[in-house]
Amino acid sequence: MTHHNRRTFLKFTGTALGGLALGAGTAAGATGADERFLVDLREVSRAEVPDDVEIIHDLSEVDLLVARGDAAAVGGAPATTPDVTVYQANGGVAAEASGPKANNENSASHNHDGPATNTELQWDKRVQSVGDLTDKPGGGKFIHDVTKGAGTRVAVVDSGVYDGHPDLADVVNPELSANFTTDGMDFRPNGAGDHGTHVAGTIAATNSNDGPAGGVLGTAPETELLSLRVFSGVEGVTGDTLAALVYAANQGCDAANISLGYPAPYVDPEEYPELIAIQEAYRRVAEYARTQEMIIVNSAGNDGLDMDAEGILSLPTEVEGIFGVSATGPIGFGWGEKTDDNEEKWLTGDRLEEPTTDPAFYTNYGSAVDVSAGGGDADLDALDGGVEGAERDLVFSTVNVVEEDGSAVPGYGWKAGTSMAAPQVSGAVALVRSLRPDASAEEVEALIMETASDAEGGETYHGAGHLDLKRLVKAAE
């Protein structure tokens, strides 16, 4: 089994980052009378904004406006910055195998001699003892014996959440969910992909599917999710993301999960000076979120970057006040030379080539990482070669599948990336807040970091350590 460098990873996934442009939804450096831009109300007064400039989002809480029109008419360069494109690619997709059914219909009671049920494929939940997820209950104490996140609220700022999925149907609040793009549709994916649905399942799936293979289980299945859509098609814009985060804070969310950013090569502030203004905008939003006791959790990025290196500014992870999460994952979960037919043993002994706490080969790293969490790893030779079971090292969760007629149906699929790691932490925030509803954002973050476990790679890859729900929940009780 072998790892691969980032180039091979991106070639496999089809994520052609080199073809993306850092611009106001168009090309880098685009200017004109109908471009989007941010207005800094600390540099220019609201009264100085001309009437023919359209205000898309009023973020007066953080002294910003998101506007469209002629930026030159609004105070010039000190007062405005391009509303640059933001990408899901920073929370990336490694591979996917999804559909209305993930497994054979005869898998309801296989007693370890047939295909695994859906929850048995969730190594990320099983290793954290979220619940008894094998088909042969073994007793013991699980996280959900103590709390399932009741009384909390988490915003999924992403591509939209498909609330028609049986494992998410009673989780998403449709009244408070919203679309922050300008495409005129609602908070559901609407062609923006299933990334947000996958993230949502990791946080709060309820395992309610009564089909033969069952459903999947999230970290905090009794939390309430707000689906705040900021992607339309395949890309989004910074201003929409900032607006969604402010909205989430105003709605009393305990955490806002963002799995997005500005991928390499768009990380050099000398080459892209707009990044400095974007960093300041995120800093203000993070500061405001703290006043509302909301934690912003973001994926660290999938470029294999040393975020402490000269000329690297990885946003928004490196913004003060944003909780950065790197990714780990196993190699050999239920497949390979050391596998076992008994699914109970997939996570035990020497049956893994690499443990679930091993840094994923693609993850960004450095001092901006607060903790690591399970985001999935991959042996790309095995995946590309169609080796049976190789996808199991990725994270298994809910997805929405688009049929030929354009309709959406529920499914399950594998994805890997720091995007899959961040929601593990957002779910953990919900668990803590359900036990300590009056804990401040700083106290919740400190508890997550103080209870994190040591892992190979140390602080560089794991920050304070690897997310440890057992220790966390015990400390929060």
DOKOLFI-380209 format. One record per residue: x, y, z of N, C-alpha, C in turn; residue in one letter. Coordinates in steps of 0.05 Angstrom, whole numbers, plus 32768, in hexadecimal, padded with zeros to 4 digits. Example, Ala and Ser with C-alpha at 12.3 -4.5 7.8 and 13.67 -1.06 7.14 Angstrom:
% DOKOLFI-380209
81087F8E809C80F67FA6809C81087FBE809CA;81017FD3808E81117FEB808F81028001809DS;
END
This chain:
% DOKOLFI-380209
80117FE88000800080008000801280198000M;800B802C7FF0801C80447FED800C805D7FEET;801980727FF8800E808D7FF78017809A7FDDH;800B80B17FD8801280C07FBF801480DD7FC6H;802380EC7FB4802581087FB9800B81177FB0N;800B81317FB67FF381407FB07FEB81407F93R;7FFF81417F817FF981417F657FE981287F5CR;7FF281117F667FE480F87F5F7FC880F97F6BT;7FC681037F837FAC81057F917F9881157F80F;7FA1812C7F777F8F813E7F687F8981327F4DL;7F9D81247F417F9781187F277F8281037F2AK;7F8380F47F407F6F80DF7F447F5380EB7F49F;7F5281017F587F38810C7F5F7F2C811D7F49T;7F3C81267F367F3281387F227F2F81547F2BG;7F3C815B7F427F3A81767F4C7F5081877F40T;7F4B81947F2A7F6081A27F1B7F6481BE7F27A;7F7181BF7F3E7F7581D97F4B7F8481EC7F3AL;7F9781E37F2A7FA781F57F1A7F9782057F06G;7F7E81FD7F017F6E820B7EED7F5B821F7EFAG;7F5D82237F147F4A82357F217F5682517F22L;7F4582657F227F4E82817F227F45828E7F3CA;7F57829E7F487F5082AD7F607F4682C87F56L;7F2C82CB7F577F2082E37F4D7F0482E77F59G;7EF782FB7F517EDC83017F5B7EC782F07F4CA;7ECA82D67F4F7EB882C47F417EBE82C27F24G;7ED382D07F1A7EDB82CE7EFE7EF882CA7EFDT;7F0782DB7EF07F2482D77EED7F3382E87F02A;7F4C82E07F087F5C82EE7F1B7F60830B7F11A;7F5D831E7F237F61833A7F1C7F4B83467F0CG;7F3483397F0A7F1E83447EF97F14835E7F05A;7F0F83717EF47F04838B7EFC7EED83927EEAT;7EDC83A57EF37EC683AD7EE27EB083B87EF2G;7E9A83C07EE57E8483CD7EF37E7183BA7EFFA;7E7483A07EFB7E61838C7F067E6F83767F14D;7E85837D7F237E9483697F327E8B83697F4FE;7E8E83527F5C7E8983517F797EA283597F88R;7E9E83667F9F7EB4836F7FAF7EAA83727FCCF;7EBE83737FDF7EB883797FFB7EBD83968001L;7EAC83A280117EB083BE80197EB683BE8037V;7ECC83CB803E7ED583CE805A7EC983E88065D;7EB583E580777EA783FC80827EB8840A8097L;7ED08400809D7EE2840E80AE7EF48421809ER;7EF2841F80837F01843180717EEF84448063E;7ED6843E80607EC3844F80527EA8844C805FV;7E99846280617E7F8461806E7E6A8455805BS;7E55844B80677E3F844080577E3384558045R;7E32846D804E7E268483803F7E3684898025A;7E4F848180257E608487800D7E5D84717FF7E;7E4D845C7FFD7E4A84477FE97E3484517FD5V;7E3A84537FBC7E27845E7FA87E0E844C7FA6P;7DF884587F9F7DDE844A7F9D7DDF84347F87D;7DF084387F737DF084247F5D7E03840C7F64D;7E0E840B7F7B7E1D83F47F857E0A83E27F94V;7E0683C97F8A7DF483B67F977E0183AA7FB0E;7DF283AB7FC67DFB839E7FDF7DF083817FDFI;7E01836E7FDD7DF983527FDD7DF583477FF9I;7E08834D800B7E06834680277E0F835D8038H;7DFF8364804C7E068379805F7E10836C8078D;7E2A836E807C7E37836180937E41837880A6L;7E2E838980AD7E3683A080BE7E40839780D9S;7E39837E80E27E44837480FB7E62837380FBE;7E6E837080E47E8B836F80E17E96838580CFV;7E86839980CB7E8E83B180BB7E9683AA809FD;7E86839880927E8B839180777E7183918067L;7E738396804D7E5E8393803A7E6883818024L;7E57837080197E5D836180017E4C836F7FEBV;7E5B83787FD67E4D83897FC37E5483807FA6A;7E44838B7F947E4883877F777E4683A37F6AR;7E5983A87F587E5883C17F497E7483CB7F43G;7E7983E57F447E9283F17F3E7EA183F77F58D;7EB583E67F5F7EC483E97F787ED284047F79A;7EDB840E7F627EE984277F617ED9843E7F6BA;7EBE843B7F6B7EAC84507F757EA884507F93A;7EB5843C7FA07EB084397FBD7ECB843B7FCCV;7ED784527FCB7EEE84577FDC7F08844D7FD2G;7F09843E7FBC7F2284357FB27F2D841D7FC0G;7F4784177FBB7F5383FE7FC57F5383FB7FE4A;7F57840F7FF47F57840B80117F3C8401801CP;7F268408800D7F0C840280177EFF83E9800BA;7F0B83DE7FF67EFF83C87FE87F1483B27FE2T;7F0A839A7FDE7F1A83837FD57F0983717FC5T;7F1483647FB17F0483517FA07EF8833B7FB1P;7EDF83347FAA7ED2831E7FB87EDB83047FABD;7EF182F97FB47EFE82E37FA67EF082C97FA8V;7EF482B87F947EE8829D7F947EF3828C7FAAT;7EE2827C7FB77EEA82697FCB7EE3824D7FC1V;7EF382397FC87EF0821F7FBC7EEB82097FD0Y;7ED981F77FC97ED681DE7FD87EEF81CD7FD6Q;7EFF81D17FC27F1681C17FBD7F2981C07FD5A;7F2981D57FE57F3A81D57FFD7F3081C18012N;7F1781B8800F7F0D81A480217F0A818A8013G;7F1481877FFD7F1581747FE77F0681597FE8G;7F03814E7FD27EF681347FCF7F0B81217FC4V;7F11810B7FD27F2680F97FC97F1A80E47FB7A;7F0480D87FBE7EF780C47FAD7EDB80C07FB8A;7ECA80B47FA87EAE80B17FB07EA380987FA4E;7E9380897FB47E8380737FAA7E6880757FB7A;7E54807E7FA97E3B80847FB67E23807B7FA5S;7E0C807A7FB27DF480727FA57DDD806E7FB8G;7DC580697FAF7DAF80657FC17DB4804F7FD6P;7DC3803A7FCE7DCA80257FE17DE880227FE1K;7DF580217FF87E12801E7FF97E1A80017FF8A;7E087FEF80017E107FD380047DFA7FC07FFAN;7E017FA77FF97DEE7F937FF07DD57F928002N;7DBE7F8E7FF67DA57F8D80067DA57F76801AE;7DB57F6280167DB67F4B80287DC87F4F8040N;7DD07F6880457DE57F6D805A7DD97F738075S;7DBF7F6E80797DB37F7780937DBE7F6880ABA;7DC47F4E80A87DCC7F3E80BF7DE17F2A80B6S;7DF97F3480B07E0D7F2380A47E207F1680B9H;7E1F7F2080D27E2F7F1480E77E4C7F1180DEN;7E567F2780D27E737F2980CA7E7B7F1680B3H;7E687F0C80A47E707EFA808E7E657F048073D;7E5E7F1D80727E547F2980597E5B7F468059G;7E4F7F5680467E567F7280447E4E7F81805EP;7E5F7F9480657E5A7FA4807D7E427FB6807AA;7E347FBB80907E1F7FCF80907E2B7FEA808FT;7E1B7FFF808A7E26801980867E368023809EN;7E2C801F80B67E3A802A80CD7E54801B80D2T;7E56800280C97E707FF480CC7E86800080BBE;7E7E800F80A67E92801C80957E9B803780A1L;7E90803F80B77E97805980C37EAE805680D7Q;7EC6805280CD7EDC804F80DF7EE0806880F0W;7ED9807F80E57EDD809880F47ECC8099810CD;7EB4808E810B7EA2808D81237EA880768135K;7EAF806081297EB4804881397ECD804B814BR;7EE2805781407EFA805B814F7EF6806F8166V;7EE3808081637EDC809481787EC7808A818BQ;7EBD807281877EA8806681997E908078819AS;7E88808381837E70809381837E578082818AV;7E55806A817F7E40805881867E49803C817FG;7E38802881857E3F800C817F7E3780078162D;7E4A800A81507E44800B81347E497FF18124L;7E4E7FDB81327E507FC281257E357FB48125T;7E327F9F81167E187F9181167E177F7C812CD;7E2B7F7B813D7E2B7F6881537E327F77816CK;7E1E7F8381787E237F9581907E347F8781A5P;7E477F9781AF7E5A7F8C81C27E587F9981DDG;7E457FAB81E27E437FB881FB7E587FCE81FEG;7E5B7FD782167E6E7FED821B7E618007821BG;7E70801C82217E65803782237E6E8047820AK;7E5B805581FF7E60806581E77E5A808281EBF;7E64809381DA7E6080B081DC7E4280B681DEI;7E3280A981CD7E1680B081CC7E0680A581E5H;7E13809681F67E07809082107E0780A88222D;7E1880BB821C7E1B80D3822D7E0D80EB8220V;7E1280F082067E06810681F87E05810181DAT;7DF1810C81CD7DEE810B81B07DED812781A4K;7DF4813B81B57DF4815681AB7DDA816581ADG;7DC7815C81BC7DAD816981BE7DB0818681C8A;7D9F819781BD7D9E81B381C57DB381C481B8G;7DC081BA81A47DD581CA81977DCE81CF817AT;7DDE81E0816D7DD981E781517DF381EB8143R;7DF681DF812B7E0E81E1811B7E0781EA80FFV;7E1681FD80F57E12820780D97E2581F880C7A;7E1B81EE80B17E2B81E1809C7E2D81F58085V;7E43820480847E47821980707E55820B8058V;7E46820580447E5081F280307E4081F38017D;7E3D81DC80097E2F81DA7FEF7E1281D47FF2S;7E0781D5800B7DEC81CF80107DE981B3801BG;7DD481AE802A7DCF819480367DB58189802BV;7DB6817080227D9E816380187D8E8157802FY;7D7A816680377D6A815E804F7D5681488049D;7D55813E80307D44812880297D51810D8030G;7D69810E80397D7780F580407D6B80EA805AH;7D6580D1805C7D5880C680757D6980CA808EP;7D8380CC808B7D9480D080A27D9780EE80AAD;7D8B8100809A7D8D811C809F7D72812A80A0L;7D5D811B809A7D43812780977D39813780AFA;7D3F812E80C77D35813B80DF7D4B814B80EDD;7D61815180DE7D77815F80EA7D79817C80E0V;7D73818080C77D77819B80BB7D5F81AC80C1V;7D6481C580CA7D4F81D880CF7D4981E880B5N;7D3381E280A77D2F81EF808D7D28820D808FP;7D1C821580A67D15823180A97D2D824380ADE;7D42823980BB7D59824980BF7D6F824480ABL;7D6E822F809B7D81822A80877D7E823E8070S;7D93824480617D91825A804E7DA682578038A;7DA0826480217DB28265800A7DBF8280800AN;7DDA8281800A7DE8829B800A7DF482A17FEFF;7DF082907FDB7DF882977FC07DE282A87FB3T;7DE782B07F9B7DD382C17F8D7DC582B17F77T;7DC482967F797DB882877F647D9A82847F67D;7D8E828E7F7D7D71828F7F7F7D6482757F88G;7D7482617F8F7D6982477F987D6B82457FB6M;7D64822E7FC17D63822C7FDE7D7D82217FEAD;7D7C821780037D94820F80127D9D81F3800AF;7D8E81E57FFA7D9681C97FF27DAC81CA7FDCR;7DB881B47FD67DCF81B57FC47DCA81C17FA8P;7DB381BB7F9C7DAC81C87F837DC381C97F6EN;7DCF81B27F6A7DE581B17F577E0081B77F61G;7E0381BE7F7A7E1D81C57F867E2C81AD7F91A;7E2181957F8D7E2F817D7F967E2681737FB1G;7E32815D7FBA7E2A81507FD37E3E81547FEAD;7E5081667FE67E65816B7FFB7E5881738015H;7E45818680157E38818E802E7E288179803BG;7E1C8168802B7E0C815180357E1E813D8043T;7E35813880387E49812680447E528131805FH;7E59814B805F7E61815880787E4B8157808DV;7E33815C80857E1C815C80987E19814180A5A;7E1C812B80957E1A811180A07E2F810B80B5G;7E47811480B07E5D811080C47E56811D80DET;7E49813480DD7E42814380F57E2A81368103I;7E14813180F37DFB812C81017DE9811780F5A;7DF3810580E47DE280F080D97DD580DF80F0A;7DBC80D780EC7DAD80CA81017DAB80AC80FFT;7DB680A080E97DB4808380E57D97807A80E4N;7D86808A80D67D69808480D57D61807480BDS;7D73806F80AB7D6C805F80937D648043809CN;7D4C803A80957D43801F809D7D47800A8087D;7D58801180737D5F7FFE805E7D717FE88069G;7D767FD480587D857FBC80617DA17FC3806CP;7DAE7FD780607DC97FDE80687DC97FF3807EA;7DB17FFE80857DAF801280997DBA802D8090G;7DBE803F80A37DC88059809D7DE4805E80A8G;7DEB807780AB7E04807F80B87DFE809180D0V;7E11809380E17E0E80A180FB7E2280B880FCL;7E1880CF81047E2980E681087E3380E98125G;7E4580FB81297E4F80FF81447E3A810A8157T;7E29811C814D7E158129815E7DFA81288151A;7DED811181507DD4810D81417DBC811D814CP;7DBE812881647DA88138816E7DAD8156816DE;7DC3815E815F7DC7817B815B7DB481838144T;7DB0819D81417DA181A9812B7DB481B58117E;7DB081AF80FE7DC181B980E97DB481D080DAL;7DC381E580D47DBB81F980C17DCB81F580A8L;7DBE81F180917DCB81EF80777DCD820B806CS;7DE68215806B7DEB823080607DFB822D8047L;7DEE822F80307DFB822980177E0A8241800CR;7E24823D80077E3582527FFC7E42824B7FE2V;7E3B82337FD77E45822B7FBD7E2E82287FAAF;7E3382307F927E1F822E7F7D7E2D82217F65S;7E2782087F5F7E3781FA7F4C7E5081F07F59G;7E6781F97F507E8081EE7F5B7E9182037F6AV;7E88821C7F6B7E98822F7F797E8782427F89E;7E9382517F9B7E8682647FAB7E96827E7FACG;7E8D82917FBC7E9A82AA7FBE7E9E82B17FDBV;7EB482BE7FE27EBB82C47FFD7EA482D3800CT;7E9982E77FFF7E8482F7800C7E6C82E68015G;7E6482D280057E4E82C1800D7E5582B18026D;7E6E82A880277E778298803E7E7782A98057T;7E8282C280557E8382D4806C7E6682D98076L;7E5482DE80637E3882E3806B7E2B82CC8079A;7E3182B3806F7E26829C807C7E3082988098A;7E4A829E809D7E55829B80B77E4982B080CBL;7E4682C880C27E3982DC80D37E1C82D480D9V;7E0E82CA80C67DF382C180CA7DF282AA80DEY;7E04829780DB7E05828080EE7E0A828A810AA;7E1C829D810E7E2082A881297E0782B58134A;7DF982C381227DE182D1812B7DCA82BE8132N;7DCB82A581277DB78291812C7DBE82808144Q;7DD2828681527DD98278816B7DE6825D8166G;7DF48259814F7E018240814A7E18823C815DC;7E1C822381667E33821D81777E4C821A8167D;7E4A8211814E7E60820E813C7E5782148120A;7E69821D81107E65822080F37E7B821180E5A;7E7481FD80D57E8781EC80C77E8C81F780ABN;7EA581FE80A57EAC8206808A7EC381F48081I;7EBF81EA80687ED481D9805C7EDB81E48041S;7EE981FB80427EED820A802A7F06821B802DL;7F0E822880177F26823980197F3082417FFEG;7F4A82487FFE7F5782527FE67F7082417FE2Y;7F6E822D7FD07F8282187FCE7F9C82237FC0P;7FB182137FC37FCA82197FB57FC4821A7F97A;7FCF822D7F887FE5823F7F907FDC82597F9CP;7FC2825C7FA27FB882767FAB7FBB827A7FC9Y;7FD482787FD27FDA827A7FEF7FF1828D7FF4V;7FFB829A7FDF801282AD7FE2800882C97FE3D;800882D77FFA7FFD82F27FFB800D83067FEBP;802683007FE4803583137FD3802A83127FB6E;802382FA7FAE801882F67F937FFA82FE7F92E;7FED82F87FA87FD082FE7FA97FCA830F7FC2Y;7FD083297FC07FCD833B7FD87FB0833C7FE2P;7F9D83347FD17F8183347FDB7F7E83227FF4E;7F8F830F7FF77F8D82FC800D7F8F830A8028L;7F9E832080297FA1832E80437F86833A804BI;7F79834680387F5E8352803E7F4A833C8045A;7F4C832580377F39830F803C7F3F83048058I;7F598302805F7F6082F9807A7F53830B8090Q;7F548325808B7F498338809F7F2A833580A0E;7F1E833080897F01832C80897EF98314809AA;7F0782FD80957F0182E580A57F0782EA80C3Y;7F1D82F980C87F2382FE80E57F0D830D80F3R;7F01832180E57EEB832F80F17ED3831D80F6R;7ECE830C80E37EB782FA80E57EBC82E680FCV;7ED482DC80FE7EDB82C981147ED982D7812FA;7EE182F081307EE082FF81497EC283038151E;7EB2830A813D7E95830D81427E8882F3814BY;7E9082DD813E7E8582C381467E8B82BD8163A;7EA382C5816D7EAA82C181897E9882D0819BR;7E9082E881937E7D82F881A47E6282EA81A7T;7E5C82D981937E4382CA81947E4882AD819DQ;7E6082A881A67E68828D81B17E668277819CE;7E6B827D81837E6B8269816E7E8882638166M;7E8E824A81617EA8824181587EA7823C813AI;7EB98248812B7EBC8243810E7ED1822D810BI;7EC9821780FF7EDB820080FB7EE081FD80DDV;7EFA81FD80D67F0181FB80BA7F1581E580B4N;7F1381D9809D7F2681C580947F4081D3808DS;7F5681C580947F7181D280907F7A81D38073A;7F6E81C380627F7681C380467F8481AA803DG;7F8281A480237F8B818B80187FA3818D8005N;7FB381A280097FCA81A77FF67FE4819D8001D;7FE5818F80187FFE818680238010819D802AG;800581B48031801581CC8036801E81CE8053L;803781D88056804181E18070803781FD8073D;8022820180838016821C8085802882308093M;803E8226809F8052823880AC806882418099D;806882368081807D823D806E807B82598064A;80918265805C809182808052808182828038E;8071829780368061829B801E8048828B801DG;8040827F80348027826F80358014827C8048I;7FFC8282803E7FE6828B804F7FCE827B8047L;7FC7826780577FB1825580517F98825F8060S;7F86826980507F6D8275805B7F5582628056L;7F42826380697F41827380817F4E8265809AP;7F5B824E80967F66824080AD7F79825080BET;7F8A826180B17F9E827080C07F93828A80CCE;7F79828E80CB7F6D82A580D77F6A82A180F5V;7F7282B581047F6F82B481217F5182B18128E;7F4C829D813A7F30829981427F2282838133G;7F2E8278811E7F228261810F7F3082488117I;7F218233811D7F2B821A81287F3282088110F;7F4C8203810D7F5681F480F67F5981D680FBG;7F5081C580E87F5081A880EC7F5F819B80D5V;7F73818B80DB7F81817B80C87F75815F80C6S;7F7D814F80B37F70813680AE7F82811E80B3A;7F77810980BD7F8480EF80C17F7380D980B5T;7F7F80C180B27F6F80AB80A97F7F809180A8G;7F71807B80A67F7F806180A57F8780598089P;7F97804580877F9B8036806F7F9780198076I;7F84800C80677F7F7FF0806C7F677FEA807DG;7F537FFC807E7F3B7FF7808E7F297FE3807FF;7F2A7FCA80887F187FB6807C7F217FAC8061G;7F3A7FB180597F437FA7803F7F617FA48040W;7F6D7F98802C7F8A7F95802B7F937F7B8038G;7FAE7F78803A7FBA7F5F80427FB47F58805FE;7FAF7F6C80707FAB7F67808C7F8E7F678095K;7F7C7F6780827F5F7F6980897F557F508096T;7F3D7F5280A27F307F3C80B07F137F3C80A7D;7F077F2580A57EEB7F23809E7ED97F2E80B3D;7EE27F2F80CC7ED27F3980E27ED57F5780E4N;7EBF7F6580DE7EC07F8280DE7EC77F8E80F9E;7EC17F80810F7EC87F8A81297EE67F8E812CE;7EF67F7F811C7F137F80811F7F207F92810BK;7F117FA180FB7F1D7FB280E67F2E7FC880F2W;7F287FD0810B7F367FE681177F497FDD812DL;7F4E7FC3812F7F5D7FB981467F777FAB813DT;7F897FA881507FA17F99814C7FB27FA48135G;7FBE7F9381257FD07F9C81107FC37F9B80F5D;7FA97F9D80F47F9B7F9980DA7F9A7FB380C9R;7FA37FC980D47FA57FE180C47FC37FE580BCL;7FC77FED80A37FE17FF4809A7FEA800E80A7E;7FD7802080AB7FDD803980B97FC4803F80CBE;7FC9804A80E37FB2804F80F57FA1806680EDP;7F8A806880F97F76807D80F27F81809980FAT;7F95809A810B7FA080B481137FB880BD8102T;7FBE80AE80EE7FD580B580DD7FCE80CD80CBD;7FDF80E180CA7FD980F880B97FD380F0809CP;7FBE80FA80907FB780F480747FCD81018063A;7FD380F4804D7FE980FD803C7FE481198030F;7FCC8121802E7FC5813A80207FC281528033Y;7FC1814D804E7FB8816280607FCD81788063T;7FC3819180647FD481A7806C7FDC81A48089N;7FF281B180917FFB81AE80AD800981C780B5Y;800E81C980CF801B81E180DA800D81EC80F2G;8016820280FC800C820D81167FEF82168115S;7FE3821980FD7FC7822180FB7FB582098101A;7FBF81F181037FAF81DA810A7FAA81D98128V;7F9181D8812F7F8A81D7814C7F8981BA8155D;7F7B81A981467F7B818C814B7F78817E8130V;7F7D816481307F78815381197F5F8142811ES;7F53813881097F3C8127810B7F3A811580F2A;7F2A810180F37F2880EE80DD7F1C80FA80C4G;7F2D80FB80AF7F23810680957F2780F2807FG;7F3480DB80857F3880C780707F5480C98064G;7F5E80B2805D7F7880B0804E7F73809E8036D;7F87809980267F828089800E7F9C807D8004A;7F9A80647FFA7FAE80577FEA7FA4805B7FCDD;7FAE806E7FBF7FA380757FA57FA880617F90L;7FBE80527F927FC2803C7F7F7FAC80287F81D;7FA480227F9A7F8F800E7F9F7F7480197F95A;7F6F80327F9B7F55803F7F927F5480407F74L;7F6980497F687F6A804C7F4B7F6980317F3DD;7F73801D7F4B7F7380027F3F7F5B7FF27F45G;7F487FFE7F537F2F7FF17F597F317FDA7F6DG;7F447FDC7F7F7F477FC87F947F2F7FC87FA6V;7F227FB27FAA7F0A7FB17FBA7F0F7FBA7FD6E;7EFE7FCD7FE07F007FD67FFB7F137FED8000G;7F237FF57FEC7F37800A7FF17F2A80257FF8A;7F1180297FEF7F0480427FF67EFC80458013E;7EFE802F80227EF5802F803E7F0780408050R;7F1F804880477F30805980577F2780768056D;7F14807C80447F08809680427EF280988057L;7EE580AF80597ECF80B2806C7EB480AD805FV;7EA4809C806B7E8A809480607E7480A4806DF;7E6380B0805D7E4E80C180687E3780C48053S;7E2480D5805A7E0D80DA80497E1580EA8030T;7E0880E5801A7E0A80F580027DEF80F77FF5V;7DED81097FE27DD6810A7FD07DDE81047FB4N;7DD080F27FA87DD680E87F8D7DC380F47F79V;7DCD80FF7F637DBC810B7F4F7DB680F67F39V;7D9C80F17F357D9480DE7F217D9580EA7F05E;7D9180D97EF17D9280E37ED57D7D80F97ED0E;7D6680F77EDE7D51810C7ED97D5681257EEAD;7D6C81267EF87D73813E7F087D69813D7F25G;7D5981297F2C7D4F81277F477D65811C7F5AS;7D6281237F737D76811B7F887D6B81037F97A;7D7C80F07F9D7D7580DA7FAE7D8B80D67FC3V;7D8480CB7FDA7D9880C77FEF7DAB80B17FE9P;7DC380B47FF27DD7809F7FEF7DED80A18004G;7E02809180017E18809180147E3280908003Y;7E46809D800C7E5F809D7FFC7E7780A3800DG;7E8E809E80017EA880A2800D7EB580BB8002W;7EBF80CC80147ECF80E3800D7EE680E58020K;7EFC80F280177F1280F780297F1B81148025A;7F268120803B7F2F813B803A7F2D81478055G;7F3A815E80587F37816C80727F1A81758075T;7F0B8177805F7EEE817C80607EE081678071S;7EEA814F80707EDD8139807F7EE68139809DM;7EFD814680A27F07814880BD7EFA815E80CDA;7EF5817580C17EEA818C80CF7ECF818580DCA;7EBC817880CE7EA2817280DB7EA4815F80F3P;7EBA815080F47EBD813F810D7EBF81528125Q;7ECD816881217ED1817B81377EB8818C813CV;7EAA819381277E9181A2812A7E7D8191813AS;7E7C817781347E6A816681447E7381648161G;7E8D816481657E98816481817E90817D8190A;7E90819481827E8781AD818F7E6A81AA8199V;7E59819D81887E3D819981907E3B818781A9A;7E4C817281AA7E4B816181C17E52817081DBL;7E67818181D97E70819081F17E5A81A481F9V;7E4F81B281E67E3B81C681ED7E2181BA81F7R;7E1B81A181EF7E04819481FA7E07818E8218S;7E20818A82207E278184823C7E2D819D824CL;7E3881B1823E7E3F81CB824B7E3481E2823AR;7E1A81E6823B7E0E81FB82297E188217822EP;7E23821C82457E2C8238824B7E4A823B8247D;7E588227823D7E74822982397E7A823C8222A;7E8E824D82267E96826082117EA3825281F9S;7EA5826081E37EB3825481CC7ED0824D81D3A;7EDD825E81E27EF9825981EA7EFA824081FCE;7EE7823D820E7EE7822682207EE2820C8211E;7ED0820C81FD7ECB81F481ED7EE481ED81DDV;7EF0820081D07F0881FB81C17F1E81F081D3E;7F2281FC81EA7F3781F381FC7F3281D68205A;7F1981CF820A7F1281B482127F19819F81FCL;7F1281A681E37F18819581CD7F36819081CAI;7F4581A681CE7F6281A381CA7F6F819681E2M;7F66819B81FA7F72818F82127F6D81718214E;7F58816882087F52814B82097F5B813C81F0T;7F66814A81DD7F70813D81C57F87812A81CCA;7F89811581BD7F9E810081C27FB7810581B1S;7FCD80FC81BB7FE680FE81AC7FE580EB8194D;7FF280F2817F7FF280E18167800C80E58158A;801480D18149802D80D3813A802C80EA8126E;804180F981268042811181158043812A8127G;803981278140803B813C8153802C8155814DG;8035816B815A8027818481588025818F813CE;803A8189812B803A819381108021818A8101T;8019817181048002816780F57FE881678105Y;7FEA8166811F7FD2816281307FCC817A8142H;7FDC818F81427FD781A581547FD8819B8171G;7FC381A081807FC28196819C7FBF8178819EA;7FB8816B81887FB5814E81887F9E81458176G;7F98812C81787F82812081687F6881208177H;7F538128816B7F39812981787F33810F8186L;7F2B811181A07F2680F981B07F0B80FD81BED;7EF680F281B37EDB80F781BD7ED780EB81D9L;7EE380D481DE7EE080C881F97EEA80DA820EK;7F0280E4820B7F0E80F6821F7EFF81108220R;7EF6811A82097EE8813382087ECE81328217L;7EBE811E82117EA4811C821E7EA68117823CV;7EBA810782437EBE810282607EC6811C826EK;7ED6812C82627EDF8146826E7EC88159826FA;7EB58158825C7E9F816B825B7E888164826DA;7E86814B82767E70814282867E6F815182A1E;
END
